[in-house]
Amino acid sequence: MAQLPGTDLTVSDLCLGGNVFGWTADAPTSFAVLDRFLDAVDPQPAFVDTAEMYGNGASEQILGDWMASRIARDRVVVATKASPGRKEHPLAAGEIRAAAERSLRLLQTDRIDLYYAHYDDPTTPLEETLTAFDELVQRGLVRYVAASNYSAARLIEAHETAQRLGIRGYTALQTHYNLVEREAYEGELRDAVQALGIGVLPYFGLAKGFLTGKYRAGEQIDSPRAKGAAAYVGERGDRVLTALGDVARAQGVPVPAVALRWLADQPTVVAPIASGRNVDQLADLLPMLDLVLTDDQREQLDRASA
């Protein structure tokens, strides 16, 4: 069980990505995945991540329908995002208010637990953005706000702006980070996160499916993510998959569980985000919840991915 720093949000060690709901997973399949996830993390709250732009609202709608049908709202920590879409100024005050109201309606809830700025908006002053988010918190519509895809410099600027305004700023960062994508995070961005004392929730925890171990040179996989995963195929990718396979066999768990556990164990990481487009795919992720890697195994994975 994990705690998001600076908040009272207790979350599951794995955050279930809702990007597939209404995309590669229809409503009945999404319901089955959510049922299985809720059961697996119990008695922890089920941490589920979605966004305004996923399926143009279909993901939020499916999650809202599921929570209502299962009477499960109080057992779920809901994270969603104010997304850019085709908005000229996506983080202007009016756009944030409209996005939050739409998300609340689709989610069929009276509050969003963690509300992100999906992408930075350099066309809108941070003062306006942060004040708009704070107004949602003051109204009880949002519990905490967070940033997604922010640079270290903008994250620090946002923190300093919130302090100057005397309001609560971003309490978490969602960013691209996994076993084969380390360099962009393990530098000034991680330093900024540590200095600010906020938690990180990495997306693409399985590198667009590559870290499931299915994608190797010369193999054709029927998946909507095959093209993205193919970018990691090569000598380094094979080295990482070999190390993951060795650790997985030693632990008696699926390869994806090892990749997610390594990520969850990294400094500043609260919970990695990963999705399953069916219950079978989710089953390969869930063993990470109870998995304990040895120091030698973590070092083996560190060396392979260096």
C-alpha positions in Angstrom: 0.0 0.0 0.0 1.4 3.4 -1.0 0.9 6.9 0.2 1.0 9.9 -2.1 3.4 12.4 -0.4 1.8 15.5 1.0 -1.7 14.0 0.8 -4.0 11.7 2.6 -4.4 9.5 -0.5 -3.6 5.9 0.1 -3.4 4.0 -3.2 -2.7 0.6 -4.5 0.9 -0.2 -5.5 -0.3 -0.5 -9.1 -2.3 2.2 -10.8 -4.7 0.7 -13.5 -4.5 2.7 -16.7 -7.9 3.5 -18.2 -6.6 4.5 -21.6 -7.8 1.2 -23.1 -11.4 1.6 -21.9 -13.6 2.4 -24.9 -10.6 1.9 -27.2 -9.1 -1.6 -27.3 -11.5 -2.8 -24.5 -15.2 -2.5 -24.9 -17.5 -1.7 -21.9 -18.2 -5.4 -20.8 -14.4 -6.2 -21.1 -13.5 -3.0 -19.2 -16.0 -3.9 -16.4 -14.4 -7.4 -16.1 -10.9 -5.8 -15.9 -12.1 -3.3 -13.2 -13.8 -6.1 -11.2 -10.7 -8.2 -11.2 -8.5 -5.2 -10.3 -10.7 -4.2 -7.4 -10.7 -7.7 -6.1 -7.0 -8.1 -6.4 -6.0 -4.9 -4.4 -8.7 -5.2 -1.7 -8.6 -3.9 1.0 -6.5 -1.2 -0.6 -8.3 1.4 -2.6 -8.2 0.7 -6.3 -6.2 3.4 -8.0 -7.5 4.0 -11.6 -6.1 6.6 -14.0 -8.1 8.1 -16.9 -8.3 11.4 -18.8 -10.7 13.7 -20.5 -9.2 12.9 -23.9 -9.2 9.0 -23.7 -11.8 8.0 -26.2 -13.1 11.6 -26.1 -14.8 10.8 -22.8 -15.5 7.1 -23.3 -13.0 6.0 -20.7 -14.4 8.3 -18.1 -18.0 7.2 -19.0 -17.1 3.5 -18.7 -15.4 4.0 -15.4 -18.3 6.1 -14.1 -20.8 3.5 -15.2 -18.8 0.7 -13.5 -18.4 2.6 -10.2 -22.2 3.3 -10.2 -23.2 -0.3 -11.0 -20.8 -1.7 -8.4 -21.5 1.0 -5.8 -17.7 1.2 -5.6 -16.9 4.9 -5.6 -15.6 4.9 -2.1 -13.3 2.0 -2.9 -11.6 3.7 -5.8 -9.0 6.5 -6.0 -10.0 8.3 -9.3 -7.3 10.2 -11.2 -8.2 12.1 -14.4 -6.8 14.9 -16.4 -7.8 18.2 -18.1 -6.6 17.4 -21.6 -5.7 19.8 -24.5 -7.8 18.3 -27.3 -8.3 21.2 -29.8 -8.4 23.9 -27.1 -6.5 27.1 -27.9 -5.6 27.6 -24.3 -6.3 24.3 -22.5 -5.2 25.4 -19.0 -7.1 28.7 -19.0 -9.5 29.0 -16.1 -12.6 28.6 -18.1 -11.3 25.5 -19.8 -10.3 23.9 -16.6 -13.7 24.5 -15.0 -15.5 23.1 -18.0 -13.3 20.1 -18.3 -13.7 19.2 -14.6 -17.5 19.6 -14.8 -17.6 17.3 -17.8 -15.4 14.7 -16.1 -17.5 14.8 -12.9 -20.6 14.2 -15.0 -19.2 11.3 -16.9 -17.6 9.7 -13.9 -20.9 10.1 -12.0 -19.1 11.4 -8.9 -19.0 14.5 -6.8 -15.2 14.7 -6.5 -12.0 13.8 -8.4 -9.3 12.5 -6.1 -6.3 13.5 -8.2 -6.8 16.0 -11.1 -4.0 16.5 -13.6 -3.0 19.2 -16.0 -2.5 16.6 -18.8 0.1 18.7 -20.6 1.8 22.0 -19.9 0.1 25.1 -21.5 2.7 27.8 -22.1 0.0 30.1 -23.5 -1.7 30.5 -20.1 0.0 32.1 -17.1 0.7 29.6 -14.3 -1.0 32.0 -11.9 -4.3 31.5 -13.8 -3.9 27.8 -14.1 -3.0 27.1 -10.5 -5.7 29.5 -9.2 -8.3 27.7 -11.3 -7.2 24.3 -9.9 -7.3 25.7 -6.4 -10.8 27.0 -6.8 -11.9 23.4 -7.7 -10.2 22.2 -4.5 -11.9 24.9 -2.4 -15.3 23.9 -3.8 -14.7 20.3 -2.9 -14.8 19.1 -6.5 -11.1 18.0 -6.5 -9.1 16.7 -3.6 -5.6 17.2 -5.0 -4.0 18.5 -8.2 -1.1 17.2 -10.2 1.0 17.8 -13.3 1.6 15.5 -16.2 4.4 15.8 -18.8 5.9 18.9 -17.2 9.6 19.7 -17.4 11.8 20.1 -14.3 11.9 23.9 -14.8 8.1 24.2 -15.2 7.5 22.0 -12.2 9.7 24.2 -10.0 8.2 27.3 -11.5 4.7 26.0 -10.7 5.7 25.2 -7.1 7.2 28.7 -6.6 4.1 30.3 -8.1 1.7 28.3 -5.8 3.8 29.3 -2.8 3.7 33.0 -3.8 0.0 32.8 -4.3 -0.5 31.0 -0.9 -2.3 28.1 -2.5 -1.7 24.3 -2.8 0.2 23.4 -5.9 0.9 20.2 -7.7 1.3 17.2 -5.4 2.4 14.6 -8.0 3.9 14.2 -11.4 2.9 11.8 -14.1 5.8 11.2 -16.5 7.2 8.8 -19.0 9.5 6.4 -17.2 10.3 2.6 -17.3 13.1 0.1 -17.5 14.1 1.1 -21.0 13.2 4.8 -20.7 15.4 6.0 -17.9 17.6 8.9 -19.1 14.8 11.5 -19.5 13.7 11.1 -15.9 16.8 10.0 -13.9 18.4 13.4 -14.0 17.1 17.0 -13.4 13.5 15.9 -13.4 14.0 13.4 -10.6 16.1 15.9 -8.8 13.3 18.4 -9.0 10.8 15.9 -7.8 12.9 15.0 -4.8 13.5 18.6 -3.9 9.8 19.4 -4.0 8.9 16.2 -2.1 6.2 15.1 -4.5 5.4 11.6 -5.8 5.8 10.2 -9.3 3.3 8.0 -11.2 5.0 6.8 -14.3 3.0 6.0 -17.5 4.1 3.6 -20.2 5.3 1.4 -17.3 5.7 -1.5 -19.7 7.2 0.6 -22.6 4.1 0.4 -24.8 4.0 -3.4 -24.2 7.7 -4.1 -25.0 8.4 -5.1 -21.4 5.9 -7.9 -21.5 8.6 -9.8 -23.3 6.5 -10.5 -26.4 8.3 -8.2 -28.8 11.6 -9.4 -30.2 13.4 -9.0 -33.6 11.7 -10.9 -36.4 8.5 -11.6 -34.4 5.1 -10.3 -35.6 2.6 -9.4 -32.8 -1.0 -8.5 -33.5 -1.4 -5.6 -31.2 -2.3 -1.9 -31.6 0.9 -1.1 -29.6 3.2 -3.2 -31.7 4.6 -0.3 -33.6 5.4 1.6 -30.4 7.0 -1.4 -28.8 9.1 -2.1 -31.9 11.2 1.0 -31.2 12.9 -0.8 -28.3 13.8 -4.0 -30.2 17.6 -4.4 -30.5 20.7 -5.3 -28.6 19.8 -3.3 -25.4 16.2 -4.3 -25.6 17.2 -8.0 -25.8 19.5 -7.5 -22.9 16.7 -6.1 -20.8 14.3 -8.8 -21.7 16.9 -11.5 -21.0 17.4 -10.1 -17.5 13.7 -9.8 -16.9 13.2 -13.4 -18.0 15.9 -14.6 -15.6 14.4 -12.7 -12.7 10.8 -13.8 -13.6 11.8 -17.5 -13.7 13.6 -17.2 -10.4 10.6 -15.5 -8.8 8.0 -17.7 -10.6 6.0 -14.7 -11.9 5.2 -13.2 -15.3 7.8 -10.9 -16.9 5.5 -7.8 -16.8 5.2 -8.1 -13.1 9.0 -7.9 -12.7 9.2 -4.8 -14.9 6.5 -3.1 -12.9 8.0 -4.1 -9.5 11.4 -2.7 -10.5 9.7 0.6 -11.4 7.6 0.7 -8.2 10.8 0.3 -6.2 12.6 3.3 -7.7 13.1 6.4 -5.6 10.2 8.9 -5.8 7.9 6.4 -7.5 4.5 5.9 -5.8 2.8 3.6 -8.2 3.5 2.7 -11.9 0.6 3.0 -14.3 -0.2 0.0 -16.6 -3.2 -1.2 -18.5 -4.6 -4.5 -19.5 -7.1 -4.7 -22.4 -8.5 -8.0 -21.0 -8.5 -10.0 -17.8 -5.7 -12.3 -19.0 -3.4 -9.3 -19.7 -4.2 -7.9 -16.2 -3.4 -11.2 -14.7 0.2 -10.8 -15.8 0.5 -7.5 -14.0 -1.1 -8.3 -10.7 1.7 -10.5 -9.2 3.8 -7.3 -8.9 1.6 -6.3 -5.9 3.2 -9.0 -3.7 6.6 -9.3 -5.5 9.7 -8.6 -3.5 12.9 -8.3 -5.6 16.3 -9.1 -4.1 19.0 -6.5 -4.2 20.9 -8.7 -6.6 17.9 -8.9 -8.9 17.4 -5.1 -8.9 21.1 -4.7 -9.7 20.9 -7.2 -12.5 18.0 -5.2 -14.1 19.8 -1.9 -13.5 22.9 -3.2 -15.3 20.9 -4.6 -18.2 19.1 -1.4 -18.8 22.0 1.0 -18.3 
